[in-house]
Amino acid sequence: MMKKLSVLLLVVMISFPAFSQVKFGIKAGAETTTVPTYDISSGTNNIEALEDASWGFHGGIFMRIKLLALFVQPELVFASNTFDYTVETATVTEVKSQTFNRISVPLLVGLKLGPLRLNAGPAASIQIGSPEALIDDPNFENMYKASVWGFQAGIGLDILNKLTLDARYAGGLGEKFGDAVRIGGQNFQLDYSQKSFLLSAGWMF
């Protein structure tokens, strides 16, 4: 039995490179994201978003590990979005902007059908710094979560196995699973409200 298992393992190790392929790439694009909302409309403070969504940009690197028609694609992407608000306080009403910079780390699993790709998977979002507080309140920054988990899903197109085009939807998991989930003894904060539609182009090497 051990001899048969050894032979089978050797065959798998020899044949695996023939069925798998690893590629690296760079990508960049635009994304429209729903504006974060703040439940502050009492007393002398009132914050209202000027628009429901805002366009931003993203760019980063990815690796694609292909096995027959399936593939795994981890990514490391910097993204930035700026949102405009009307802020009313006791003394003044003015328009203020908040810029959110973050590192997004999707881990996608997909199916490749010729040049077409279908993919989905979890995505971590890590905030870089803190956006400027819209009102003078020491507790305002407590509304920002340093890191959250959501998901991405979409379709893609590969042209000549070099140029990649992607359209994805990114959403939160908080509405279904609550503020956090516990996996392997660790708590993972979940995103609630912000949803994005992402368009990107990339180049594989």
N, C-alpha and C positions, 0 to 999 in steps of 0.2 A: 504494500500500500504506500509506504513512504517513497519507494522508488517511482511509483506512478505519479504521486503528488509532486515530486521533484521534477520529473519530466514535464508535467503540465505547467508548473511554475516557470520552468525554463522556456517553454514555448510561448507563454504569455509575455515574458520579459523580452523575448526576441521580436515578437510580432507587435508589441505595443507601439513602438515608434512608427511602425508602418501605418497604424490607424489613428495616431494622435499627432497633433501639430500645435506648436506654441508660437504665437505672434505677439508683438508689442506694437503699440500705436499711440498717437496723440490725437486729441479731439478738442473742439471748441464749438460754441453755439450760443443760442439765446433761449431764454425761458420766461414765461409769464407766470407769476406767482400771486396767489390771493394775498391781500394785505392783512397783516396781523391786526387784530382788533383788541381794544382795551375796554374793560368794563368800568369806566370812570366817567360818570355823567351826573354826579351828585355834588352838592356844595358849590364851590366856586370853580371847579375844574370840569372841563368837557373836552373830549378828544373824538374827532370824527375823521375818518379816512376820506380823502378827496375822490379816490377811485376804488373799485372793488379789487383790482389787480394791477400789477406793475411789471414791466419788462426788465429783465436783468441779463447777465451774461455768465457763462461758465467756460472753463477750460482745464484740461488735465491730461492724464495718461491712462492707458488701460493695457491689460494683458488678456489674450484670448487663448484658452486651452481647448482644443477641438478633439473630439473623439467620435469618429464616424459622423453621424448627423447631429450629435449633441455638442454643446460647448459650455464652458464656464468662463465668465468674464468679470474679474474684479477690476475696479476702477478707483482712481484717486483724483478728485476733481475739486478745484476752487470755484466757488460761485459767489456772486454779489448781486444784491437787489436793494433798490432805494425806494422808499415809500413816503408819500406826502400826506400830511394831516393838517386839519384846522384845529388849533389848540386854543381853548378859551380858559383864561384864569380870571382871578378877581380884578386884575389891573389891565389886561390887554388880550386881544384876540389876534393871532398871527398864524401863518403857515410855516410849519416845521417839517424837516425831512429826517428820516432815519435810514441809515445804511446798515444792512446785515451782511457780513462776510462770514463765510463758513467753508469747511472742508466736507465734501460729500464722499462717502465710501460705499458705493453700491456693490453688491455681489450677485451677479445675474447668472441664471441658468437658462439655456435656450435651446431651440431646435432650428437647425439650418436646412432650408429647403431650396437648393440651388442658390441663387443670389439673395433670397429672402430669408430674414431671420425673425424669429419670435422669441422674446425673452422676458423674464420677470425675476424678482428677487428682493431681499431686504436691502435697505440702504440706511447707513448711519449718517447723521448730520452733526458736525462738531462746530460750534460757534467760535469764531476768532474775535477775541475781545468782546466788548459790550457796546451796543449802539447807544448813541446819545439819548439821555432821558428826555422825554417830551415835557415833563413838568418837574419842578423842584421838589422832589420827594425821595427821601433816602430808601424807601421800600420799592421804588419803581423798577429798579434793576432786578429785583427778585422775581419779576414776571418772566425773565428770560431763562430758559433752560440751556445749560452749557452743551449738552448733547442729547439727541433724541434718535429714535429709530422709526423709520417709515418703510415704504416700499416703492419700487419703480417697476413699470411694465410697459412694453411697447413693441414696435416692429422696426426692423432695420433692413437696409439694402446694401449689399457689397457689389462694387463695380470693379471688375478686373482684379479681384482679390486684394485691392489696395485702398481704394476710396470707400469709406463707410458713411452711410447716411442713417440717422436715427430719429424717430419720433416716439416720445415716451410720456406717460402720465406718472406723476409722483404724488403719493398721498400719505396720510397718517394712519396709524393703527390704534390710536387712542380711543376713537369712538366705539371700537369693538372690544378692545381688551383693557381699557382704563388707562390710568396714569403710567403704569409700569407693569412689566412682567418679570418673573423671577426664573432664571435659567441657570442651572449649574451653580446655585448658591449666590448668584449675582443679580442685582436689579438692573433692568434696562428701561430707561425713561422713554415713553412713547409720545409721538407727535399727535396733536389733535386736529388743528384747523387748517393749516396752510397746505394748499394743493398747488401743484405746478404742472405745466405742459412744457416739455423740453424738445427743442429741435437742435440737432448737432451734426457736424461733419467731422470726419476723422481720416487719418492716413495710417495704414499698417506697414510695418517694416518686416 
